[in-house]
């Protein structure tokens, strides 16, 4: 079992920044990926993702503003969110995928609320 604990959400004004953190514990086998999904009314999307090899992927709406990073030894993941917009308001969920031969194990954090409002 892998446990994910995330933190860092809050209420900020447009243009300000937040930094989300997600710490994973438990047995991790082989390759994995970690990402931040965000859920808002009417939509759910993968905002950012990083693999155990360090490759990153961002949804178009956050490119240039968000930066995902990780400490591969823990593993721990961070999402630096700059120039926040009201459209970024959502519950952000840490996601972990462990790619085991023949199957993929997936785990979720508890979610952290990000609200961007003036």
Secondary structure, DSSP 8 states (H G I E B T S, - for coil): -EEEEEE--EEE-TT--EEEEEEEEE---SEEEEEEEEEETTEEEEEEEEETT--EEE-GGGTTTEEEEEETTTTEEEEEE-S--GGG-EEEEEEEEEEETTEEEEEE---EEEEE--
